[in-house]
């Protein structure tokens, strides 16, 4: 059951990043590639029907963490309290930017909400990457399984590091490049004309930043947490995740230049899924490493709830998954094709 629920949690987080990642990327690009009012409306209408539904996976992942790994939930939510509050406010502000923009008719207010939406999206992508960096690097856990991390200490990787140091910022940059390309591929798939060409151009240029930052993060991980590779040495099938991420990275480069937008978008999704799977596979059975003492690390066995709760959860989670997958398949199938700009006052 431990392996099953660890895999379920990793799957739900991956689904969130893949699905909400493209509308976060669209937010990053909102003011960069949209030059006119109609182009900004087109971007918002491309993600408008799906952005709030995509965030359901984040809520579901939090719920899964709560009942399947209660100690991990309590420890991480207390230790990361301040950055979690910032993330919550950024999610709220980003939603306000989307919803209030089309309610405003004054150009100044539209510009203001455009800025809120775009800046909120940029900061969220960086914060999510830094969060993953904290999990990989480790946090200053105490013997009781709890910790508190300030924003930063010396900005170096030390046992009592804060949320931000050079490694977690590097991971934030990787996240920014990754989700920007993912969003650009989605916009290239959903738009036409000059906006589509700009999205393709951004995807091609940003790919080089993703390549360099990904290599830098891989080298950094090998020095900071070399034990992450132990599972790969004992279970070589784990390299399939690494192969999937590499194929996704190469696919983004090839298909973007061939202007095969759907394949480029699926490639960026494969890269995201592969990299997150690589991280989860390398960490297992640790779910939150301790930078203070490896003995304090939170593992699957230490944080998992009782078998009865997991059994009941398996039943309800299976039913919910079928419903959620069915809904998203219907939603994306019904919205396939290019985004058509609705009349003023309709849509976003």
N, C-alpha and C positions, 0 to 999 in steps of 0.2 A: 504493500500500500504506500510505503514511503516514496518509492520510485515513481509510482503512478501519480501521486499528488504533486510531487516535485515537477514532473513532466507537464501536468495540467497547468500549474502556475506559470511555468516557463512558456507554455503554449499561449495562454491568455495574454501575457505581457507582450509576446511577439505579435499576436493579432492586433493589439492596440497600437504598437509602433508601426506596423505595416499599414494599417487602415487610417489611423489618425495622423500618421506621419506625412501622408501626401497632402492633407489639408493644412498641416503645420508648415510644410514646405511652400504651399501656395501662399500662405500668409507672409512668409519670409520674402517671397518674390512680388508681393502685391504692389508695392510702390516702386519696385525696381524695373519691372517689365511692362507694367500697365501705364501707358502714356496719356490715355484719354479717359473720360468718365465712362464711356461705353465699355472700354477694356477692363476697367476696375469692376464694373458690374458683371461682366462676363466671368471674371475669376470668381467672384463671390457666388454667382449662380452655378458655377461648375462644382463647387463644394457645398453649396447651400443645403441641398436635400440630404446630405450624408454626414456632415461634420459632427452634429450632436449625437447621431447614432453611433459613430465610430468611438466616441468617448465612453460608451457603455462597457466596452472591453476593459477600460481602466477601472471603472467601478466594480465590475465583476472580478477583476484580479484582486482588488482590495478586499472584497467579500470573501474570496477564496483564501487569501492570506489570513483573514480574521478567524475563520473556523478551522482551517486545516493546519496552520502554523501560528497558534496564538502567541507563543513567546516571541517569535520573530516579529509578529505584528506589533506587540507591545514595545519591544526593544527599539525597532526601527522608527516607529512613529514618535516615540519619546526622544530618541537621540537626534532625529532629523526634524524636530518640531518646527524650528524657525524656517528652514528652507521649504518644508512642506506647506507652511502657511503662505510663503511667497508664491509657490507653484499654484496653490489654490486661488490666490488673488489674480495671478496671471491668466489662469483659465477663465475666471469670471470676467476679467477685463477684455480678454479676447472675444468672449461670447458677446459682451456688450458692444464691442466694436462692430461685430457682424450684424447684430440685430438692430442697433440704433442708427447705423449708417443709412439704411434705406427709409428710416422714419424722419430723417432730417432733409430739409430742402435748401437750407442755406449752404453755399459752397464751403464756408469756413468750418461749419460743424461736420460736413462730410469729410473734409481733409483731416480734421481732428480725429474722428473715429477710424478713418483709414490708418492714421498713425498708431492709434491704440492697438488696432488689430495686427498691424505689421510688427511693431516693437514687441508686443506680447508673444507673437509667434516666434520671433528670433530668440528672445530670452528663454522661452520654454524649451526650444530645441537644445540650447546650450545647457540649461539646468538638467534636462533628462540625461544628456551625455555625461555631465559631471556626477550625477547620481550613480550611473553605471560605473564610473571610475572609482567612486567611493566603495562600491561593493567589491570590485576587483582588488583595489589597494588594501582594503581593510579599514576598520574603524577602531577607536580606542575602547574596546569592550572591557568591562570589569568582570570580576569573578561571578557576580550575580546576574550577568547577561545583559546589563544595561550600560549606556554610555551617553555622553553629550559631546557634540562637535560644534565648535564655533565656526564662523565663516572661514577664517584662516588664522594661522599662527605665524609660521616663518615662511610660508609658501614653498616649503620643501617637504619631501616625503620623509616624515619622521613618525615614530609611534604615536605621538599625540597630534597628528595632523588635523587641520580643520577641514571644512567641506571643500575649500578651494586650495589647491596647490598646483604646481606645474603639470603634474600628471593628470589630475581631474580636469584641468582647463584644456589639456590636449584632447582628452576624451570628449569634452564639450565641443571642441572644434571639429572633431570627426563626426559627431552627431549633427552639427550644423551643416557640414558639407553633404552628409548622407541624406538628410531629409530635404535639403534644398534640391538636390538632384531628383529625389523621389517626387517632390512636388512639381518640378519642371517637366519631368516625364509625364506626369498626370495631366498637366495643363497642355502639353503638346498633343496628348491624346484627345483632349476634350475641346480644344479650340481650333480656330482656323486663321489664315491670313498672317498679318504682321505679328500678332500676339503669339501665335504658334511658332513662328520663326525665332522670335526672341527667346521663347521657352527652350527650344532646341539648342540655341546658341549658349544659353546659360548652362544647360545640362552638359554640353561638350566641354566648356571651359572649367566648370566646377569639378569635373571628373578628375582633373590633374591634382587639384587640391585634396580630393578624397584619397587618391592614391598615395600621395606623400604623407598625409596625416595618418592614414591607416598603417602604413609601414612604420612610421614613428611610434604609434601606439603599440604595435606588435613588439617592437624592439624594447620599448619601455616596460611592457608587461613581463618580458623575459627576465629583466633585471629586478623589477619590483616584486613580482610574485612568480618565480620560476616553477613553483609546485603546481601551477595551473596546467602545466604540460604533462604531469604525472599520469593522468587518466589516459592520455593519448598513447603513452608508452605501453600501458597494460591492456588497453582496448583499442586496437588500431582502427576499428570500424568508425571510431569517432572522427577520423580524418575526412569522412564523407561530408560532415558539416563544413569543414574547412574548404573542401573541394567545391561545395555548393556556393559558398560565399565568393570564392575566386571566379567561378563560372559566372555568377551574377555580376561581378565587377567587370569582367571582360565583355559580357553581354551588353552592359550599359554602353561601353565604348563603341562596340561594333554596330549595334542596332540604332543608336542615336545618330551615327553618321550615315547610316542607310535610310534614315527617316522612317524606320519601322517603330512607331511610337508605342504600340501595345507591347511588343517584345521588349523594348527598352524599359517600359514601366514594370513588366513582370521580372525583368532582370534586377532592377533596383529592389523590388520586393524580395527576391531570392537572396540578394546580398544582405539585406537587413535580417531576414530570418536565419540565414546561415551564420552570421556573426553572433547573433544572440544565442543561437544553439551552441556555437563553439564555446562561448563564455559559460553557459549553464553546464555543459558537459565537463569543462575543465574544472569548475568549482565543486561539483558534486563530490561528496555529500555535504560540503560546507555551503550554507546559504548566506552567511554573513561572517567573513573572516575577521579575526581580531588582529590589529596591528600591534597590540601590547604584548600578548602572549598567545601562541597558537592554541593552547589548552582552553582558552576562553572563547574560542570561535563557536558560533552557533551552527549546529549541523542539523540535517534533516531528522535524524533520530532523536536529537535533544529537543527539537521544537515541535514535532508532529503531535497532533491531538490523539485521542483514544480511538480504537478501532471502530467502536459503535458509531461515533460521529462521522467517521470517514465513510462507513458503509452507507449511512443515510445520505450523506452528501453525494456519494457516487450516483445514487439513483436520481436525486433531484438535479444534479449537475448534468447528467446525461440528457434528461428531458429538456432542460434549459438550453443546452448546446444545440440540440436538434432544432428547437424553435428559433434560436438566434441565427444559426447558419441558414435555415430556410428563409428567414426574413431578409438577411443580407443578400442572398442569391436573388431573391425576387426584386429587391431594391435596385441592385446594380444592373440586373437584366433590364428592368423597366426604364432605367436611365442611360442605357447604352447609346452610343452615338455622340455627335457633337452638341455642345451647349448652345442653345439658341437664346438670344437675349430677349426677355419678355418686354412688354410695354412698360413705360415709365409708371411707377407706382405698384408694379407687380414684381414678384420675386424679390431679389436683393438689389 
